[in-house]
Amino acid sequence: MSSTKAPLARGFTLVEVLVVVVIIALLVSVVAVKIAPDARQSLREEAMQLAAVLAHARDEAIVTGVPPRVAARGLRLSVRPARRGPHWQPLHRDPALRARDLAPGVNLADVETTASDDGPVPVIVLAPAGLSEPFRITLALGPHRVRVSSDGANSPVTEDLGL
């Protein structure tokens, strides 16, 4: 007896291909949602970076004895020369403290400080003794607000103000 069987057809059915396409589409959409930047998270990260820079500048002031200041326009860090001249100079010696702009879309909503400085822009001066004037910097991105603040004795902290 000879058996002649027809060769089996190899391949995928239309249903199998559609199931695979649906699974791939779901995975891509989940990954895209995870990758897309969240405005609130971007603002928090910018505030945490600002708090870290201010804490570093405060530590530098304590170590070097030279008081840096933060000008509220563009968050520029500068120092007054040791002879205490009238002009502040940009801080270049430490790359972490160089002048920088806020991330795209992030705005400086408000700066509150009790430090006195002659000028139209609020300025935060970080004293070498470790005790500075209290300050609050509010950053905004769309409707979201985050505050970076210090009581003058402690390192800056961030606080989510919500919408």
Buried (B, 14 or more C-beta within 10 A) or exposed (E): EEEEEEEEEEEEEEEEEEEEEEEEEEEEEEEEEEEEEEEBEBBBBBBBBBBBBBBBBBEBBBEBEBBBBBBBEEBBBBBBEEEEEEEBEEBEEBEEBEEBEBBEEBEBBBBEBEBEBEEEEBBBBBBBEEEBBBBBBBBBBEEBBBBBBBBBEEEBBBEEEEE
